[in-house]
C-alpha cells in the first residue's frame, strides 16, 4: 500500500510543472511513511511513497525499473496471486531482483501489455512508463478499491492517489457546481467527477494509455451481470461454493511480511472474515471500536462473543463522545475533497488504534452491496412485492409526517425510516433509488445554493452523471439490479473511499476479501431469494456460516457504524456552527450558499424534530472546512 503521483509532459509548458513532483509526492506521506523517491526526465516525472508490506527491503523501493531500465513503475496496492504469476514468468526466462509483487506486475505488463490486467487478483492503482516508446499506462482495479485522480490539459497529464497531491502541481481550482449539487444530496461526489472542474477520478476497471500523439481512456472490466441468467446450483451448492470462494479469498489476503489483523465490528460480515482468517492465522489479532456513551450504537458485546468463540487476541477501543470529537479536527484537515459520510470518523479512529498493533487489517466491506444487507434493500423488496406492510405504511404517511424523526434513538429512528419509506413509495424506481441514496432532494439541494451558484450549475452535466449512475435500474427492478447500481456508485464512491482515506490517513492497509472479483461475479449469478427473503437480509451469508458464528449475532437489528453528530452539533460544535463555518456573515461573504436556507437548516437542527438534518449540516461543515483550507 502506497501513494503514487506523476506528470506526463507534452511540451515545455508541461515540463515546468515537473518541479512540483517532490511536493506532490511529499503530500502523500501518510499513505507511505517508510520510503520516498522520485524520478524525472524530459517527458515523465513520477513519485512514490512506500508503506512496506511485501519484501520491505530496499529492493522493493519505487519507482522500480526492469533489468534493462526501459520500463518504470509506481504502484499502489497488492497483487494477491503474484507468486503464481511470477512462476509463469520465471518459466518464460524472466529474471527478478526482488520478492515484490510490484516487480511481477511490471514484468507481466512488459510481456502482455494491457492484457495483464485480466490476470491480476488484487486491488491497485499503478502507472508504468516506457522510456523507448515514451508511453504511459495507468490503471485502476476492477472494483475501485484504490483511488486514482487525474487531470488532462493541453500541456500535461497529471495523476495521483489523492487530490492533495494533484493540487501541488498548480492547477485550476474552479469549483464544479454540478459536483457540488450532487454532493449536497449524497454527501459525496460520484466518479468521474470531483469538486474541481479540471480534475477527474479514473473509474473502476478503467485504464488510460498515453502516447506522444494521443490519450486513450477505456474500460477493461465491468461486473458481468445478466438479469435473465441465474446459477444452476441449488441453494446448498450455492452455500458450498460461497464458502470455498470466501475462504480462499481470505487466505490470499493474509500474505504479508508485516503484522496482519482483522476488524471485528460484531456484525455478520466482519465476523465471518475474522473466523475464516483464524483458520489460517493462529495468532490473529482482532480489533473493535465501542461507544461508552452511546449504547444504541455499541456492538462490542457481539464482537467479544465472536473473538471468544474463535480464540483471537481481541482489543476493544472503548471511546467516549469526547474521544470521538477529539479526532474530528484531524479528519477534517485530512479530507482533501468534500466527503461527508460521518461513519468515516469511527473508521478513522479504528484505523488509528489498529495501526498501533498491525500494518494490515481485513474488513467485511462489500458484503452489504453484494448480498443485500441494507435497510433500503429490504424496503425495495417490500415495494417490489407490494406487500401488505408496504401498503399500510403508505396509507399512514400523514402520521409519519407528524411524528418526531431522529437517528438518535430507536423509536424516532423508526419514525424517520417509515416516513422515508412512504415518500419513496410514490416515486419511480430510479428516483426512489436516488432519494434513498442521499439526504437531500434535488429541490432542497438547489435551494441551499445562492442565486449566483445556481447560475453556475451545469444541469446537463449533472443530468448525464445521474442518468449514467441510474442506468442499471429498470422500471421493473429486481434486487440484483439495485445491488448492481450499488456496486457502481455507493460502494466505490462512498464506502471504499471512506475506508481508503481513513485507513491511509493512519498508514494502515485495509484488505476486503468480499470484493475478490471471483466472489463478486459469483454473487451476481445468485437469485434474489438467496440474498434476501422477507426480513432476512444477506440470507446466504447467514446460512452458510451459521454453524461457526455465535447465535446472538443472528436476528438482531443492523445499526450501522454511526457517530453522535446531533449531540455534538448541539453542544461542542454549536459555536462552530453558529459563529464560524455556518455563520450568517461567513455564508454571505463566501457567496456559495443561500443565507436564508442555511438559517432554516440550523433552526431545524436545534428543534425537537431534526430528522436527517444533522447529516446535511455535517456535509456543510465538511465543505466549509475544506473551502477554508483549500480555496
HELIX and SHEET records of a PDB file:
HELIX    1   1 UNK A   12  UNK A   16  1                                   5    
HELIX    2   2 UNK A   17  UNK A   20  5                                   4    
HELIX    3   3 UNK A   21  UNK A   26  1                                   6    
HELIX    4   4 UNK A   29  UNK A   31  5                                   3    
HELIX    5   5 UNK A   58  UNK A   60  5                                   3    
HELIX    6   6 UNK A   82  UNK A   91  1                                  10    
HELIX    7   7 UNK A  101  UNK A  112  1                                  12    
HELIX    8   8 UNK A  113  UNK A  119  5                                   7    
HELIX    9   9 UNK A  163  UNK A  166  1                                   4    
HELIX   10  10 UNK A  167  UNK A  169  5                                   3    
HELIX   11  11 UNK A  177  UNK A  186  1                                  10    
HELIX   12  12 UNK A  235  UNK A  252  1                                  18    
HELIX   13  13 UNK A  268  UNK A  280  1                                  13    
HELIX   14  14 UNK A  295  UNK A  297  5                                   3    
HELIX   15  15 UNK A  300  UNK A  310  1                                  11    
HELIX   16  16 UNK A  321  UNK A  325  1                                   5    
HELIX   17  17 UNK A  328  UNK A  334  1                                   7    
HELIX   18  18 UNK A  344  UNK A  354  1                                  11    
HELIX   19  19 UNK A  367  UNK A  371  1                                   5    
HELIX   20  20 UNK A  375  UNK A  384  1                                  10    
HELIX   21  21 UNK A  388  UNK A  395  1                                   8    
HELIX   22  22 UNK A  397  UNK A  402  1                                   6    
HELIX   23  23 UNK A  410  UNK A  425  1                                  16    
HELIX   24  24 UNK A  429  UNK A  437  1                                   9    
HELIX   25  25 UNK A  442  UNK A  448  1                                   7    
HELIX   26  26 UNK A  451  UNK A  456  1                                   6    
HELIX   27  27 UNK A  459  UNK A  470  1                                  12    
HELIX   28  28 UNK A  479  UNK A  488  1                                  10    
HELIX   29  29 UNK A  490  UNK A  490  1                                   1    
HELIX   30  30 UNK A  491  UNK A  495  3                                   5    
HELIX   31  31 UNK A  496  UNK A  504  1                                   9    
HELIX   32  32 UNK A  513  UNK A  515  5                                   3    
HELIX   33  33 UNK A  517  UNK A  523  1                                   7    
HELIX   34  34 UNK A  528  UNK A  531  1                                   4    
HELIX   35  35 UNK A  539  UNK A  544  1                                   6    
HELIX   36  36 UNK A  546  UNK A  548  5                                   3    
HELIX   37  37 UNK A  551  UNK A  553  5                                   3    
HELIX   38  38 UNK A  565  UNK A  570  1                                   6    
HELIX   39  39 UNK A  574  UNK A  579  1                                   6    
HELIX   40  40 UNK A  584  UNK A  590  1                                   7    
HELIX   41  41 UNK A  595  UNK A  605  1                                  11    
HELIX   42  42 UNK A  613  UNK A  630  1                                  18    
SHEET    1   A 6 UNK A  35  UNK A  40  0                                        
SHEET    2   A 6 UNK A  44  UNK A  50 -1                                        
SHEET    3   A 6 UNK A   2  UNK A   9 -1                                        
SHEET    4   A 6 UNK A 156  UNK A 160 -1                                        
SHEET    5   A 6 UNK A 149  UNK A 152 -1                                        
SHEET    6   A 6 UNK A 199  UNK A 201 -1                                        
SHEET    1   B 6 UNK A  64  UNK A  65  0                                        
SHEET    2   B 6 UNK A  71  UNK A  79 -1                                        
SHEET    3   B 6 UNK A 122  UNK A 130 -1                                        
SHEET    4   B 6 UNK A 135  UNK A 140 -1                                        
SHEET    5   B 6 UNK A 206  UNK A 210 -1                                        
SHEET    6   B 6 UNK A 215  UNK A 219 -1                                        
SHEET    1   C 5 UNK A 313  UNK A 319  0                                        
SHEET    2   C 5 UNK A 285  UNK A 291  1                                        
SHEET    3   C 5 UNK A 260  UNK A 263  1                                        
SHEET    4   C 5 UNK A 360  UNK A 363  1                                        
SHEET    5   C 5 UNK A 509  UNK A 512  1                                        
END                                                                             
